[in-house]
Amino acid sequence: MIPTRTPKYTPGTQVRVVQFVRVGHRRWKTQFEGVVEREGRRPVGGIEMGGKASAIHQSTLQIRRADGEITVVALDENTEVDVLAPAAG
């Protein structure tokens, strides 16, 4: 049986994403808000990983910001996603 994943964020949900980026000895905070368009997974690795690249995936969120920009953000254990408003309907 193929395992299925239940999506955490319904399309149309307003969210705030907060991530920390390490640059040398500094830690920078990045954050943005938008509406979830879709939740997905993408393969991690490259040609050097051979067959393993097809088995390892990373969770992503595609978000449309207020200015219309579409951002795809990779989610990891340090990413904070706060739901600001649930999807309408």
Wavefront OBJ file of the C-alpha trace (Angstrom):
o trace
v 0.000 0.000 0.000
v 1.292 3.457 -0.893
v 1.307 5.782 2.135
v -0.614 9.042 1.693
v -0.046 12.333 3.446
v -2.865 14.465 4.803
v -2.237 18.147 3.954
v -1.782 20.427 6.964
v -2.772 23.658 5.199
v -5.871 24.015 3.043
v -5.592 26.231 -0.046
v -6.909 29.688 0.843
v -5.516 29.669 4.394
v -3.789 32.929 5.387
v -0.420 32.137 7.025
v 2.728 33.777 8.365
v 5.983 31.870 7.742
v 8.995 32.554 9.978
v 12.411 31.043 9.235
v 15.900 31.627 10.579
v 18.866 31.685 8.216
v 22.355 31.105 9.573
v 25.020 33.293 7.978
v 28.417 32.689 9.572
v 27.976 33.267 13.293
v 24.819 35.337 12.785
v 21.210 34.205 12.692
v 18.826 36.237 10.523
v 15.084 36.095 10.884
v 12.977 36.120 7.720
v 9.209 36.218 7.657
v 6.385 36.843 5.242
v 2.628 36.459 5.029
v 0.364 35.199 2.293
v -2.334 32.786 1.208
v -1.566 29.096 0.713
v -2.041 28.004 -2.898
v -0.846 24.444 -2.478
v 1.204 22.157 -0.292
v 3.679 19.829 -1.918
v 6.866 17.819 -1.739
v 9.999 18.060 -3.843
v 12.900 15.658 -4.251
v 16.076 16.432 -2.332
v 19.490 15.727 -3.800
v 20.936 15.592 -7.230
v 22.501 13.284 -9.731
v 25.225 12.384 -7.231
v 22.622 10.688 -5.012
v 21.510 8.328 -7.773
v 18.328 6.426 -6.907
v 18.149 7.912 -3.412
v 17.051 11.279 -4.827
v 13.709 9.791 -5.833
v 13.077 8.500 -2.300
v 13.918 11.569 -0.202
v 11.480 14.480 -0.293
v 11.103 17.852 1.441
v 7.774 19.490 2.312
v 6.995 22.804 0.606
v 4.290 25.470 0.650
v 3.391 27.602 -2.361
v 2.167 30.958 -1.067
v 0.754 34.002 -2.868
v 1.743 37.241 -1.149
v -0.483 40.338 -1.049
v 1.418 41.943 -3.959
v 0.757 38.868 -6.154
v 4.252 37.386 -5.838
v 4.277 33.582 -5.610
v 6.793 32.085 -3.199
v 7.633 28.428 -2.686
v 9.139 27.863 0.749
v 10.841 24.677 1.930
v 9.636 23.576 5.362
v 11.972 22.091 7.946
v 11.847 21.449 11.688
v 12.825 25.071 12.442
v 10.158 26.704 10.243
v 7.231 28.284 12.064
v 3.945 28.482 10.153
v 1.248 30.465 11.968
v -2.325 30.321 10.663
v -3.719 33.860 10.610
v -7.104 33.034 9.051
v -8.549 29.673 7.984
v -9.641 29.068 4.410
v -13.066 30.458 3.554
v -15.790 27.898 3.082
l 1 2 3 4 5 6 7 8 9 10 11 12 13 14 15 16 17 18 19 20 21 22 23 24 25 26 27 28 29 30 31 32 33 34 35 36 37 38 39 40 41 42 43 44 45 46 47 48 49 50 51 52 53 54 55 56 57 58 59 60 61 62 63 64 65 66 67 68 69 70 71 72 73 74 75 76 77 78 79 80 81 82 83 84 85 86 87 88 89
